[in-house]
Amino acid sequence: MLVAAFLFDYLLLAFVFGIKKPSYSFCLLVVPASGLPPLVSRITCHQTAGGMEGLQPEVQIPKLRGSAIAIQAWWRGILARRRAKSRRQAADTIRRFIKGFINRHKERCPENEYFLDYVRYSFLTNLRKNLPKNVLDKNWPTPPAALTEASELLRKMCMQNMVWSYCKKTSPEWKHQMEQKMIASEIFKDKKDNYPQSVSKLFLNTRLTGENISPKVLQALGNEKMKYAVTVTKYDRKGYKARTRQLLLTANSAIIVEEGKLKQRIDYGALKGISVSSLSDGLFVLHVPSDDNKQKGDVILQSEHVIEILTKIAISADKINNINISQGR
């Protein structure tokens, strides 16, 4: 808005060459915004005997009050028009929102499309910030009525994605552990009192290592690979005397070991079923036909790892549906 043009004479030369009475003058031209008259100011300076330090300016400036008021009015008018436009837009937005809320239950139409779009945007934004963190997290934001079906589809897709991601990161050992836990849940959940205490405990591959098993037993097994071994208490069929034994599971049979001897071998094909009570005790019975000369009848065993043992027997012998849980008193 301001343009200045300076017209110089020989003031500088006079100072350099010692001219005694040089004069200096320039014209300042001020051009304001369009529509206003230009402002002109003249400044005249004379050098005194004291040199340049003695310059005495003579300034003539016209009054600017009227021009300043005009500029202020012009700028305030612009600001006021901007504020008015912003308020009109805000009022229109609020009016559209209220009208859309009133017609929210109708089919999509010009009256409610703004509100419905806002509801969708708000739900998706909230959903993005509150997605489940893992497959066990069942929390899900409550959707509006218009997005119930879409919300259910998104929930299923999210769960599938988390399951796939979890499965890709799962090692074979952990996968086998989960399969055993799932079978244990199918057999004992809500049926045996001590099952809840076993959920948080991982099933071990074996409770006994080669050092705990007699070399004679390992030699007697030959090429038969031992899949699981655990110490159990066996009760005699007559007198129910308790005796410490070892229970070994192989691919084809369950073996009772007594002090380095294979006391009894129960082929999975000959195993009729398994019985256990619904109480928190560790007793279980392996049912074996008594008419077989190679078998001595049912085997009564007890262990604090009864859930783990029966799960592994059920998997190895394929007897998941042959475990009978009797109601205790």
C-alpha positions as a Markdown table, in Angstrom:
| # | Residue | x | y | z |
|---|---|---|---|---|
| 1 | Met | 0.0 | 0.0 | 0.0 |
| 2 | Leu | 3.0 | 2.2 | 0.6 |
| 3 | Val | 5.3 | 3.3 | -2.2 |
| 4 | Ala | 8.1 | 5.7 | -1.5 |
| 5 | Ala | 10.1 | 7.6 | -4.2 |
| 6 | Phe | 13.2 | 9.5 | -3.0 |
| 7 | Leu | 14.7 | 12.3 | -5.1 |
| 8 | Phe | 18.2 | 13.2 | -3.9 |
| 9 | Asp | 20.4 | 16.2 | -4.7 |
| 10 | Tyr | 24.0 | 16.9 | -4.0 |
| 11 | Leu | 23.9 | 16.5 | -0.2 |
| 12 | Leu | 26.3 | 13.6 | -0.1 |
| 13 | Leu | 28.7 | 15.3 | -2.4 |
| 14 | Ala | 28.6 | 18.5 | -0.3 |
| 15 | Phe | 29.5 | 16.5 | 2.7 |
| 16 | Val | 32.4 | 14.8 | 1.0 |
| 17 | Phe | 33.9 | 17.9 | -0.7 |
| 18 | Gly | 33.1 | 20.4 | 2.0 |
| 19 | Ile | 30.5 | 22.6 | 0.4 |
| 20 | Lys | 29.3 | 24.9 | 3.1 |
| 21 | Lys | 25.6 | 25.4 | 2.3 |
| 22 | Pro | 24.2 | 22.5 | 0.5 |
| 23 | Ser | 20.6 | 21.8 | 0.6 |
| 24 | Tyr | 18.8 | 18.4 | 0.7 |
| 25 | Ser | 15.3 | 17.6 | -0.1 |
| 26 | Phe | 13.2 | 14.6 | -1.1 |
| 27 | Cys | 9.5 | 13.8 | -1.8 |
| 28 | Leu | 7.7 | 11.0 | 0.0 |
| 29 | Leu | 4.6 | 9.7 | -2.0 |
| 30 | Val | 2.2 | 7.5 | 0.0 |
| 31 | Val | -0.4 | 5.6 | -2.1 |
| 32 | Pro | -3.1 | 3.9 | 0.1 |
| 33 | Ala | -5.7 | 1.4 | -1.0 |
| 34 | Ser | -7.7 | 2.1 | -4.1 |
| 35 | Gly | -10.5 | 4.6 | -3.7 |
| 36 | Leu | -8.5 | 6.9 | -1.4 |
| 37 | Pro | -6.5 | 10.0 | -2.4 |
| 38 | Pro | -2.7 | 9.9 | -2.3 |
| 39 | Leu | -0.9 | 11.4 | 0.6 |
| 40 | Val | 2.2 | 13.6 | -0.1 |
| 41 | Ser | 4.8 | 14.8 | 2.3 |
| 42 | Arg | 7.9 | 17.0 | 1.7 |
| 43 | Ile | 10.9 | 17.0 | 3.9 |
| 44 | Thr | 13.6 | 19.8 | 3.5 |
| 45 | Cys | 16.9 | 19.7 | 5.3 |
| 46 | His | 19.7 | 22.3 | 5.6 |
| 47 | Gln | 23.3 | 21.8 | 6.7 |
| 48 | Thr | 24.6 | 24.1 | 9.4 |
| 49 | Ala | 28.2 | 25.0 | 10.2 |
| 50 | Gly | 28.4 | 22.1 | 12.5 |
| 51 | Gly | 28.4 | 19.6 | 9.6 |
| 52 | Met | 26.1 | 16.7 | 9.1 |
| 53 | Glu | 25.2 | 16.6 | 12.7 |
| 54 | Gly | 23.5 | 19.9 | 12.4 |
| 55 | Leu | 20.8 | 18.8 | 9.9 |
| 56 | Gln | 17.5 | 20.4 | 10.8 |
| 57 | Pro | 14.6 | 18.8 | 9.0 |
| 58 | Glu | 11.5 | 20.8 | 8.1 |
| 59 | Val | 8.6 | 18.3 | 7.8 |
| 60 | Gln | 5.2 | 18.9 | 6.5 |
| 61 | Ile | 2.7 | 16.0 | 6.8 |
| 62 | Pro | -1.0 | 16.3 | 6.1 |
| 63 | Lys | -3.6 | 15.1 | 8.5 |
| 64 | Leu | -4.3 | 11.3 | 8.3 |
| 65 | Arg | -7.2 | 10.9 | 10.6 |
| 66 | Gly | -9.8 | 10.7 | 7.9 |
| 67 | Ser | -7.8 | 8.2 | 5.9 |
| 68 | Ala | -7.1 | 6.0 | 8.9 |
| 69 | Ile | -10.8 | 5.9 | 9.7 |
| 70 | Ala | -11.7 | 5.0 | 6.2 |
| 71 | Ile | -9.1 | 2.2 | 6.2 |
| 72 | Gln | -10.3 | 0.9 | 9.6 |
| 73 | Ala | -13.9 | 0.8 | 8.4 |
| 74 | Trp | -13.0 | -1.0 | 5.2 |
| 75 | Trp | -11.0 | -3.7 | 7.1 |
| 76 | Arg | -13.6 | -4.1 | 9.9 |
| 77 | Gly | -16.3 | -4.6 | 7.2 |
| 78 | Ile | -14.2 | -7.5 | 5.7 |
| 79 | Leu | -13.9 | -9.1 | 9.1 |
| 80 | Ala | -17.6 | -8.7 | 9.9 |
| 81 | Arg | -18.6 | -10.3 | 6.5 |
| 82 | Arg | -16.3 | -13.2 | 7.2 |
| 83 | Arg | -17.8 | -13.8 | 10.7 |
| 84 | Ala | -21.3 | -13.5 | 9.3 |
| 85 | Lys | -20.6 | -16.1 | 6.6 |
| 86 | Ser | -19.1 | -18.5 | 9.2 |
| 87 | Arg | -22.1 | -18.1 | 11.4 |
| 88 | Arg | -24.5 | -18.8 | 8.5 |
| 89 | Gln | -22.6 | -21.9 | 7.6 |
| 90 | Ala | -22.7 | -23.1 | 11.3 |
| 91 | Ala | -26.4 | -22.5 | 11.5 |
| 92 | Asp | -27.0 | -24.4 | 8.3 |
| 93 | Thr | -25.0 | -27.3 | 9.6 |
| 94 | Ile | -26.9 | -27.4 | 12.9 |
| 95 | Arg | -30.2 | -27.2 | 11.0 |
| 96 | Arg | -29.3 | -30.1 | 8.7 |
| 97 | Phe | -28.1 | -32.2 | 11.7 |
| 98 | Ile | -31.4 | -31.6 | 13.6 |
| 99 | Lys | -33.5 | -32.3 | 10.6 |
| 100 | Gly | -31.5 | -35.5 | 10.0 |
| 101 | Phe | -31.9 | -36.6 | 13.6 |
| 102 | Ile | -35.7 | -36.2 | 13.3 |
| 103 | Asn | -35.8 | -38.3 | 10.1 |
| 104 | Arg | -33.1 | -40.8 | 11.2 |
| 105 | His | -35.5 | -43.8 | 11.0 |
| 106 | Lys | -36.6 | -43.1 | 7.4 |
| 107 | Glu | -34.9 | -44.3 | 4.3 |
| 108 | Arg | -31.9 | -42.4 | 3.1 |
| 109 | Cys | -33.0 | -39.0 | 1.7 |
| 110 | Pro | -31.7 | -35.5 | 1.4 |
| 111 | Glu | -33.2 | -34.6 | 4.8 |
| 112 | Asn | -31.2 | -37.3 | 6.7 |
| 113 | Glu | -28.2 | -38.1 | 4.6 |
| 114 | Tyr | -25.9 | -35.7 | 6.5 |
| 115 | Phe | -26.9 | -37.2 | 9.8 |
| 116 | Leu | -26.5 | -40.8 | 8.7 |
| 117 | Asp | -23.1 | -40.1 | 7.2 |
| 118 | Tyr | -22.0 | -38.5 | 10.5 |
| 119 | Val | -23.3 | -41.5 | 12.5 |
| 120 | Arg | -21.4 | -43.9 | 10.2 |
| 121 | Tyr | -18.2 | -41.8 | 10.5 |
| 122 | Ser | -18.5 | -41.5 | 14.3 |
| 123 | Phe | -19.0 | -45.3 | 14.7 |
| 124 | Leu | -16.1 | -46.2 | 12.5 |
| 125 | Thr | -13.8 | -43.7 | 14.1 |
| 126 | Asn | -14.8 | -45.0 | 17.6 |
| 127 | Leu | -14.4 | -48.6 | 16.4 |
| 128 | Arg | -10.9 | -48.0 | 15.0 |
| 129 | Lys | -9.8 | -46.7 | 18.5 |
| 130 | Asn | -11.4 | -49.6 | 20.4 |
| 131 | Leu | -10.8 | -52.7 | 18.4 |
| 132 | Pro | -10.2 | -56.0 | 20.3 |
| 133 | Lys | -6.5 | -56.5 | 21.3 |
| 134 | Asn | -6.5 | -60.4 | 21.1 |
| 135 | Val | -8.8 | -63.3 | 20.3 |
| 136 | Leu | -9.9 | -63.5 | 24.0 |
| 137 | Asp | -11.1 | -59.9 | 24.0 |
| 138 | Lys | -14.8 | -60.0 | 23.2 |
| 139 | Asn | -15.4 | -56.3 | 23.7 |
| 140 | Trp | -17.0 | -54.5 | 20.7 |
| 141 | Pro | -18.6 | -51.0 | 20.5 |
| 142 | Thr | -22.4 | -50.9 | 20.4 |
| 143 | Pro | -23.4 | -49.9 | 16.8 |
| 144 | Pro | -26.3 | -47.7 | 15.9 |
| 145 | Ala | -29.4 | -49.4 | 14.6 |
| 146 | Ala | -28.6 | -48.6 | 10.9 |
| 147 | Leu | -25.2 | -50.3 | 11.2 |
| 148 | Thr | -26.1 | -53.5 | 13.1 |
| 149 | Glu | -25.5 | -55.8 | 10.2 |
| 150 | Ala | -22.3 | -54.0 | 9.1 |
| 151 | Ser | -21.0 | -54.1 | 12.6 |
| 152 | Glu | -21.5 | -57.8 | 12.8 |
| 153 | Leu | -19.7 | -58.4 | 9.5 |
| 154 | Leu | -16.8 | -56.2 | 10.7 |
| 155 | Arg | -16.6 | -58.1 | 14.0 |
| 156 | Lys | -16.4 | -61.5 | 12.3 |
| 157 | Met | -13.7 | -60.2 | 9.9 |
| 158 | Cys | -11.7 | -58.7 | 12.8 |
| 159 | Met | -11.9 | -62.0 | 14.7 |
| 160 | Gln | -10.9 | -64.0 | 11.7 |
| 161 | Asn | -8.0 | -61.7 | 11.1 |
| 162 | Met | -6.8 | -62.0 | 14.7 |
| 163 | Val | -7.2 | -65.8 | 14.6 |
| 164 | Trp | -5.2 | -66.1 | 11.4 |
| 165 | Ser | -2.5 | -63.9 | 12.8 |
| 166 | Tyr | -2.4 | -65.9 | 16.0 |
| 167 | Cys | -2.2 | -69.2 | 14.2 |
| 168 | Lys | 0.7 | -68.0 | 12.0 |
| 169 | Lys | 2.7 | -67.1 | 15.1 |
| 170 | Thr | 1.9 | -70.3 | 17.0 |
| 171 | Ser | 4.6 | -72.9 | 17.2 |
| 172 | Pro | 3.9 | -76.6 | 16.7 |
| 173 | Glu | 4.5 | -77.3 | 20.4 |
| 174 | Trp | 2.0 | -74.7 | 21.5 |
| 175 | Lys | -0.5 | -75.8 | 18.9 |
| 176 | His | -0.3 | -79.4 | 20.3 |
| 177 | Gln | -0.8 | -77.9 | 23.8 |
| 178 | Met | -3.9 | -76.1 | 22.7 |
| 179 | Glu | -5.4 | -79.2 | 21.0 |
| 180 | Gln | -5.0 | -81.1 | 24.2 |
| 181 | Lys | -6.6 | -78.3 | 26.2 |
| 182 | Met | -9.5 | -78.2 | 23.8 |
| 183 | Ile | -10.1 | -82.0 | 24.2 |
| 184 | Ala | -9.9 | -81.7 | 28.0 |
| 185 | Ser | -12.5 | -78.9 | 27.8 |
| 186 | Glu | -14.8 | -81.1 | 25.8 |
| 187 | Ile | -14.5 | -84.0 | 28.2 |
| 188 | Phe | -14.4 | -82.3 | 31.7 |
| 189 | Lys | -15.8 | -78.8 | 31.5 |
| 190 | Asp | -18.8 | -78.4 | 33.9 |
| 191 | Lys | -18.5 | -82.1 | 34.6 |
| 192 | Lys | -15.6 | -82.5 | 37.0 |
| 193 | Asp | -15.0 | -80.3 | 40.0 |
| 194 | Asn | -11.2 | -80.0 | 39.8 |
| 195 | Tyr | -11.1 | -79.2 | 36.0 |
| 196 | Pro | -11.1 | -75.4 | 36.5 |
| 197 | Gln | -7.8 | -75.7 | 38.5 |
| 198 | Ser | -6.2 | -77.5 | 35.6 |
| 199 | Val | -7.0 | -74.9 | 33.0 |
| 200 | Ser | -4.1 | -72.6 | 33.8 |
| 201 | Lys | -1.6 | -75.4 | 34.1 |
| 202 | Leu | 0.2 | -76.6 | 30.9 |
| 203 | Phe | 0.2 | -80.3 | 30.1 |
| 204 | Leu | 3.7 | -81.7 | 30.1 |
| 205 | Asn | 5.0 | -84.0 | 27.4 |
| 206 | Thr | 6.0 | -86.4 | 30.2 |
| 207 | Arg | 6.3 | -86.5 | 34.0 |
| 208 | Leu | 9.1 | -88.9 | 34.0 |
| 209 | Thr | 12.4 | -88.8 | 32.1 |
| 210 | Gly | 14.6 | -91.7 | 31.0 |
| 211 | Glu | 16.6 | -91.4 | 34.2 |
| 212 | Asn | 13.4 | -92.1 | 36.3 |
| 213 | Ile | 12.6 | -95.2 | 34.3 |
| 214 | Ser | 14.4 | -98.5 | 34.8 |
| 215 | Pro | 16.7 | -99.4 | 31.8 |
| 216 | Lys | 15.1 | -102.9 | 31.9 |
| 217 | Val | 11.8 | -101.3 | 31.1 |
| 218 | Leu | 13.2 | -99.3 | 28.3 |
| 219 | Gln | 14.9 | -102.4 | 26.9 |
| 220 | Ala | 11.6 | -104.3 | 27.2 |
| 221 | Leu | 9.8 | -101.6 | 25.2 |
| 222 | Gly | 12.3 | -102.1 | 22.3 |
| 223 | Asn | 11.4 | -100.0 | 19.3 |
| 224 | Glu | 8.1 | -98.9 | 20.9 |
| 225 | Lys | 8.4 | -95.2 | 21.5 |
| 226 | Met | 7.2 | -93.9 | 24.9 |
| 227 | Lys | 4.9 | -90.9 | 24.5 |
| 228 | Tyr | 4.1 | -90.1 | 28.1 |
| 229 | Ala | 5.1 | -91.4 | 31.6 |
| 230 | Val | 3.8 | -90.5 | 35.1 |
| 231 | Thr | 3.9 | -91.9 | 38.6 |
| 232 | Val | 0.5 | -93.2 | 39.8 |
| 233 | Thr | -1.0 | -95.0 | 42.8 |
| 234 | Lys | -2.5 | -98.4 | 41.9 |
| 235 | Tyr | -5.1 | -100.1 | 44.2 |
| 236 | Asp | -5.4 | -103.8 | 44.4 |
| 237 | Arg | -8.7 | -105.3 | 43.3 |
| 238 | Lys | -8.8 | -107.3 | 46.5 |
| 239 | Gly | -8.3 | -105.3 | 49.7 |
| 240 | Tyr | -7.6 | -102.0 | 47.8 |
| 241 | Lys | -4.1 | -101.8 | 49.0 |
| 242 | Ala | -2.3 | -98.7 | 47.6 |
| 243 | Arg | 0.9 | -99.4 | 45.6 |
| 244 | Thr | 3.2 | -96.9 | 43.8 |
| 245 | Arg | 3.5 | -97.7 | 40.1 |
| 246 | Gln | 4.5 | -96.0 | 36.8 |
| 247 | Leu | 2.1 | -95.5 | 33.9 |
| 248 | Leu | 3.6 | -95.5 | 30.5 |
| 249 | Leu | 1.7 | -94.6 | 27.3 |
| 250 | Thr | 2.9 | -95.7 | 23.9 |
| 251 | Ala | 1.4 | -95.5 | 20.5 |
| 252 | Asn | -0.5 | -98.8 | 21.0 |
| 253 | Ser | -0.9 | -99.5 | 24.7 |
| 254 | Ala | -0.9 | -98.3 | 28.3 |
| 255 | Ile | 1.7 | -100.1 | 30.5 |
| 256 | Ile | 1.8 | -100.5 | 34.3 |
| 257 | Val | 5.4 | -100.7 | 35.5 |
| 258 | Glu | 6.4 | -102.1 | 38.9 |
| 259 | Glu | 10.0 | -101.8 | 40.1 |
| 260 | Gly | 11.6 | -102.3 | 36.7 |
| 261 | Lys | 9.0 | -104.8 | 35.4 |
| 262 | Leu | 6.2 | -104.5 | 32.9 |
| 263 | Lys | 3.4 | -105.6 | 35.3 |
| 264 | Gln | 0.5 | -105.1 | 32.9 |
| 265 | Arg | 0.0 | -104.1 | 29.3 |
| 266 | Ile | -3.4 | -102.8 | 28.2 |
| 267 | Asp | -3.8 | -102.5 | 24.4 |
| 268 | Tyr | -5.9 | -99.6 | 23.4 |
| 269 | Gly | -8.0 | -101.9 | 21.3 |
| 270 | Ala | -8.9 | -103.9 | 24.4 |
| 271 | Leu | -9.7 | -100.8 | 26.5 |
| 272 | Lys | -13.5 | -100.7 | 26.8 |
| 273 | Gly | -13.7 | -97.3 | 28.5 |
| 274 | Ile | -12.5 | -95.1 | 31.4 |
| 275 | Ser | -14.5 | -94.1 | 34.5 |
| 276 | Val | -13.9 | -91.1 | 36.7 |
| 277 | Ser | -16.0 | -89.3 | 39.3 |
| 278 | Ser | -17.3 | -85.8 | 39.1 |
| 279 | Leu | -15.6 | -84.9 | 42.4 |
| 280 | Ser | -12.2 | -83.4 | 42.8 |
| 281 | Asp | -10.5 | -86.7 | 43.6 |
| 282 | Gly | -7.8 | -88.2 | 41.3 |
| 283 | Leu | -9.3 | -91.7 | 41.0 |
| 284 | Phe | -10.0 | -93.3 | 37.6 |
| 285 | Val | -10.6 | -96.8 | 36.4 |
| 286 | Leu | -9.4 | -98.4 | 33.1 |
| 287 | His | -12.0 | -100.9 | 32.1 |
| 288 | Val | -10.5 | -104.1 | 30.6 |
| 289 | Pro | -12.5 | -107.2 | 29.7 |
| 290 | Ser | -11.9 | -109.9 | 32.4 |
| 291 | Asp | -12.5 | -112.8 | 30.0 |
| 292 | Asp | -9.1 | -112.1 | 28.3 |
| 293 | Asn | -6.5 | -114.3 | 29.7 |
| 294 | Lys | -3.8 | -111.7 | 29.1 |
| 295 | Gln | -5.6 | -109.1 | 31.3 |
| 296 | Lys | -6.3 | -109.1 | 35.0 |
| 297 | Gly | -9.5 | -107.0 | 34.8 |
| 298 | Asp | -10.1 | -103.3 | 35.6 |
| 299 | Val | -7.2 | -101.2 | 36.8 |
| 300 | Ile | -7.9 | -98.7 | 39.6 |
| 301 | Leu | -5.4 | -95.8 | 39.6 |
| 302 | Gln | -5.0 | -92.4 | 41.3 |
| 303 | Ser | -3.0 | -89.3 | 40.4 |
| 304 | Glu | -3.0 | -85.6 | 41.1 |
| 305 | His | -2.7 | -85.1 | 37.4 |
| 306 | Val | -5.9 | -87.0 | 36.5 |
| 307 | Ile | -7.1 | -84.4 | 33.9 |
| 308 | Glu | -3.8 | -84.5 | 32.1 |
| 309 | Ile | -3.5 | -88.3 | 32.2 |
| 310 | Leu | -7.0 | -89.0 | 31.0 |
| 311 | Thr | -6.7 | -86.4 | 28.2 |
| 312 | Lys | -3.5 | -88.1 | 26.9 |
| 313 | Ile | -5.1 | -91.6 | 27.2 |
| 314 | Ala | -8.2 | -90.4 | 25.3 |
| 315 | Ile | -6.0 | -88.9 | 22.5 |
| 316 | Ser | -3.6 | -91.9 | 22.2 |
| 317 | Ala | -6.4 | -94.6 | 22.4 |
| 318 | Asp | -8.9 | -92.5 | 20.5 |
| 319 | Lys | -11.4 | -92.9 | 23.4 |
| 320 | Ile | -12.6 | -89.3 | 23.7 |
| 321 | Asn | -16.2 | -90.4 | 23.7 |
| 322 | Asn | -15.6 | -93.4 | 26.0 |
| 323 | Ile | -14.8 | -91.5 | 29.2 |
| 324 | Asn | -17.7 | -91.9 | 31.7 |
| 325 | Ile | -18.0 | -89.2 | 34.4 |
| 326 | Ser | -20.1 | -90.5 | 37.3 |
| 327 | Gln | -21.9 | -88.1 | 39.6 |
| 328 | Gly | -20.4 | -88.2 | 43.0 |
| 329 | Arg | -22.2 | -87.7 | 46.3 |
